[in-house]
Amino acid sequence: MLVAAALSLGAAVGIVRFRDPLVRLHAMAKPQVLGLALALAAIVVAVWTWTAFWVVLPVLVFQLFLVPVSTHMIARAGLRSNDYRHEDLLVDDTED
């Protein structure tokens, strides 16, 4: 549970500290999902019943499916509102 809390805290610090939405995506998605997975695993180990496992499993599955969608939507919103640094991009595939 301490590792899960540390990963979630690291994700929160990354979201606050980084300068634009495109840079925040990595800090938002990866440690937050792993932190949630570790916290859910700690819950299952603490309770140690099949009921806890079947309650926790859909939460983890939905998180794993919806985090890429939410990060994609944040990236699109950042690109459409020009809320990113052009010089940080190596190639901008959205330019026509």
KEVO-648131 format. One line per field, with one value per residue: residue number from 1; chain; x, y, z of N, C-alpha, C in turn. Coordinates in Angstrom, 2 decimals, decimal comma, m for minus. Example, Ala and Ser with C-alpha at 12.3 -4.5 7.8 and 13.67 -1.06 7.14 Angstrom:
<atoms>
num <- [1_2]
cadena <- [A_A]
n_x <- [13,19_12,85]
n_y <- [m5,69_m2,25]
n_z <- [7,80_7,08]
ca_x <- [12,30_13,67]
ca_y <- [m4,50_m1,06]
ca_z <- [7,80_7,14]
c_x <- [13,20_12,90]
c_y <- [m3,30_0,03]
c_z <- [7,80_7,87]
</atoms>
This chain:
<atoms>
num <- [1_2_3_4_5_6_7_8_9_10_11_12_13_14_15_16_17_18_19_20_21_22_23_24_25_26_27_28_29_30_31_32_33_34_35_36_37_38_39_40_41_42_43_44_45_46_47_48_49_50_51_52_53_54_55_56_57_58_59_60_61_62_63_64_65_66_67_68_69_70_71_72_73_74_75_76_77_78_79_80_81_82_83_84_85_86_87_88_89_90_91_92_93_94_95_96]
cadena <- [A_A_A_A_A_A_A_A_A_A_A_A_A_A_A_A_A_A_A_A_A_A_A_A_A_A_A_A_A_A_A_A_A_A_A_A_A_A_A_A_A_A_A_A_A_A_A_A_A_A_A_A_A_A_A_A_A_A_A_A_A_A_A_A_A_A_A_A_A_A_A_A_A_A_A_A_A_A_A_A_A_A_A_A_A_A_A_A_A_A_A_A_A_A_A_A]
n_x <- [0,82_2,04_3,80_1,95_0,73_2,93_3,44_1,05_1,23_3,54_2,53_0,64_2,27_3,73_1,68_1,01_3,44_4,58_4,63_2,80_m0,17_0,53_2,96_2,27_0,81_2,18_3,03_0,59_m0,78_0,70_2,02_m0,21_m2,09_m0,64_m0,27_m2,94_m3,53_m1,78_m2,81_m5,37_m4,64_m3,51_m5,80_m7,22_m5,46_m5,49_m8,16_m8,68_m10,58_m12,67_m14,77_m13,92_m11,93_m13,46_m14,91_m12,99_m11,73_m13,32_m13,00_m10,27_m10,04_m11,71_m10,30_m7,89_m8,78_m9,92_m8,08_m6,20_m7,99_m8,84_m6,40_m5,83_m7,94_m7,32_m4,89_m5,78_m7,44_m5,52_m3,95_m5,83_m6,44_m4,08_m2,34_0,38_3,92_5,41_8,06_8,92_7,98_8,99_8,02_5,11_2,30_m0,24_m0,34_m1,28]
n_y <- [m1,19_1,20_1,61_1,95_4,32_6,03_6,01_7,14_9,65_10,58_10,75_12,78_14,95_15,19_15,95_18,47_19,82_19,68_21,43_21,60_20,10_17,94_17,02_16,31_14,00_11,52_11,46_11,41_9,07_6,52_6,03_6,41_4,43_2,10_2,53_2,45_m0,21_m1,59_m0,75_m1,88_m4,55_m4,79_m4,48_m6,78_m8,75_m8,11_m8,58_m11,11_m12,81_m14,40_m12,85_m10,20_m10,12_m10,38_m8,07_m6,09_m6,58_m5,64_m2,87_m2,46_m3,39_m1,59_0,75_0,22_0,15_2,69_4,73_5,12_6,25_8,59_9,99_10,38_12,07_14,31_15,04_15,70_17,88_19,64_20,07_21,24_23,61_24,93_24,72_23,99_23,53_24,29_23,97_21,82_19,55_16,93_16,07_17,27_15,77_16,64_18,88_20,38]
n_z <- [0,00_0,64_m1,50_m3,55_m2,70_m2,86_m5,63_m6,59_m5,39_m6,67_m9,30_m8,94_m8,24_m10,61_m12,37_m11,41_m11,56_m14,20_m17,37_m19,61_m21,13_m22,84_m21,89_m19,36_m19,65_m19,53_m16,88_m15,69_m16,47_m16,32_m13,63_m12,02_m12,74_m12,15_m9,41_m8,52_m9,19_m7,49_m5,01_m5,11_m5,22_m2,69_m1,14_m1,82_m0,86_1,86_2,63_1,57_0,24_m2,23_m3,02_m2,62_m4,56_m6,95_m6,83_m7,01_m9,44_m11,77_m11,44_m11,84_m14,49_m15,91_m15,39_m16,73_m19,36_m19,74_m19,14_m21,34_m23,17_m21,87_m21,64_m24,33_m25,05_m23,50_m24,67_m27,26_m26,64_m25,63_m27,93_m29,66_m28,34_m28,46_m26,30_m25,72_m26,10_m29,06_m29,81_m28,33_m29,53_m31,63_m34,11_m35,53_m36,12_m36,58_m38,11_m41,18]
ca_x <- [0,00_2,93_4,28_0,81_0,59_4,07_3,22_m0,03_1,78_4,42_1,69_0,05_3,34_4,01_0,59_1,09_4,72_4,89_4,14_1,69_m0,90_1,20_4,02_1,63_0,13_2,97_2,98_m0,77_m1,31_1,43_2,12_m1,53_m2,69_0,10_m0,59_m4,28_m3,45_m1,15_m3,74_m6,42_m4,03_m3,38_m7,13_m7,55_m4,62_m5,92_m9,46_m8,39_m11,76_m12,97_m15,70_m13,12_m11,28_m14,42_m15,34_m11,85_m11,36_m13,89_m12,42_m8,97_m10,24_m12,21_m9,21_m6,94_m9,37_m10,32_m6,96_m5,73_m9,00_m8,81_m5,17_m5,98_m8,83_m6,58_m3,94_m6,52_m7,86_m4,33_m3,56_m6,83_m6,40_m2,70_m1,78_1,59_5,09_5,71_9,47_9,15_7,58_9,93_7,21_3,70_1,52_m1,55_m0,27_m1,63]
ca_y <- [0,00_2,36_1,82_2,51_5,72_6,78_6,18_8,11_10,96_10,98_11,17_14,08_15,97_15,37_16,69_19,86_20,44_19,79_22,72_21,58_18,83_16,85_16,51_15,74_12,73_10,38_11,48_11,15_7,75_5,31_5,74_6,39_3,12_1,12_2,79_1,91_m1,68_m2,05_m0,53_m2,90_m5,83_m4,77_m4,72_m8,20_m9,52_m7,86_m9,22_m12,50_m13,58_m14,32_m11,73_m8,99_m10,20_m10,13_m6,67_m5,25_m6,86_m4,70_m1,53_m2,47_m3,54_m0,32_1,72_m0,09_0,49_4,08_5,67_5,56_7,11_9,91_10,69_10,80_13,24_15,46_15,44_16,40_19,19_20,49_20,45_22,15_24,92_25,42_24,78_23,18_24,20_23,76_23,59_20,54_18,44_16,60_16,09_17,51_15,05_17,23_20,00_20,06]
ca_z <- [0,00_0,64_m2,87_m4,30_m2,29_m3,40_m7,07_m6,77_m5,05_m7,78_m10,42_m8,61_m8,33_m12,03_m13,00_m10,98_m11,88_m15,62_m17,88_m20,56_m21,09_m23,55_m21,04_m18,17_m19,94_m19,05_m15,41_m15,24_m16,78_m15,93_m12,19_m11,39_m12,98_m11,37_m8,01_m8,26_m9,25_m6,25_m3,91_m5,21_m4,83_m1,23_m0,59_m2,00_0,06_3,24_2,88_1,22_m0,16_m3,67_m3,24_m2,77_m5,87_m8,03_m6,75_m7,41_m10,82_m12,76_m11,26_m12,51_m15,94_m16,43_m15,34_m17,79_m20,66_m19,87_m19,03_m22,66_m23,79_m21,23_m22,01_m25,72_m25,09_m22,96_m25,70_m28,32_m26,13_m25,56_m29,28_m30,24_m27,68_m28,58_m24,95_m25,68_m26,68_m30,39_m29,93_m27,64_m30,39_m32,71_m35,32_m35,25_m37,14_m36,78_m39,05_m42,58]
c_x <- [0,87_3,48_3,18_0,61_1,72_3,91_2,12_0,43_2,72_3,64_1,08_1,08_3,68_2,94_0,68_2,35_4,99_4,09_2,99_1,04_m0,20_2,32_3,42_1,03_0,88_2,91_1,60_m1,13_m0,56_1,51_0,76_m2,19_m1,97_m0,16_m1,96_m4,26_m2,82_m2,06_m4,86_m5,88_m3,86_m4,73_m7,50_m6,73_m5,07_m7,23_m9,37_m9,64_m11,95_m13,93_m14,94_m12,42_m12,24_m14,99_m14,24_m11,52_m12,00_m13,33_m11,09_m9,11_m10,74_m11,12_m8,22_m7,47_m9,62_m9,19_m6,40_m6,72_m8,95_m7,54_m5,21_m6,86_m8,13_m5,55_m4,63_m6,97_m6,67_m3,87_m4,54_m6,80_m5,02_m2,04_m0,60_2,72_5,45_7,16_9,80_8,78_8,65_9,22_5,77_2,89_0,16_m1,54_m0,60_m0,66]
c_y <- [1,27_2,65_2,42_3,98_6,58_7,01_7,20_9,52_11,47_11,44_12,54_15,20_16,24_16,17_18,17_20,54_20,62_20,91_22,66_20,19_17,67_16,24_15,83_14,35_11,53_10,31_11,14_9,68_6,60_5,10_5,67_5,02_2,05_1,30_2,25_0,38_m2,24_m1,85_m1,57_m4,27_m5,90_m5,00_m6,19_m9,06_m9,32_m8,57_m10,72_m13,34_m13,44_m13,18_m10,42_m8,97_m9,85_m8,72_m5,75_m5,41_m5,91_m3,28_m1,45_m2,57_m2,24_0,74_1,48_0,25_1,98_5,08_6,05_6,49_8,51_10,67_11,15_12,04_14,48_15,95_16,19_17,78_20,15_20,95_21,45_23,52_25,57_25,62_23,82_23,97_23,54_23,29_22,27_19,34_18,17_16,67_16,33_16,91_15,67_18,41_19,53_20,64]
c_z <- [0,00_m0,75_m3,73_m3,97_m2,85_m4,90_m7,35_m6,43_m6,14_m9,00_m10,16_m8,71_m9,80_m12,74_m12,64_m11,51_m13,37_m16,26_m18,86_m20,58_m21,77_m22,72_m19,81_m18,40_m19,38_m17,52_m14,90_m15,38_m16,11_m14,42_m11,51_m11,56_m12,17_m9,88_m7,64_m8,26_m7,98_m5,04_m3,93_m4,84_m3,31_m0,55_m0,67_m1,03_1,51_3,57_2,63_1,03_m1,66_m3,96_m3,43_m4,13_m6,99_m7,98_m7,28_m8,89_m11,84_m12,64_m11,99_m14,03_m16,55_m16,42_m16,48_m19,17_m20,82_m19,74_m20,40_m23,36_m23,18_m21,58_m23,46_m25,82_m24,53_m23,98_m26,84_m27,88_m26,05_m26,93_m29,88_m29,61_m27,75_m27,22_m24,84_m26,33_m28,00_m30,50_m29,22_m28,50_m31,44_m34,06_m34,89_m36,38_m37,40_m37,73_m40,45_m43,55]
</atoms>
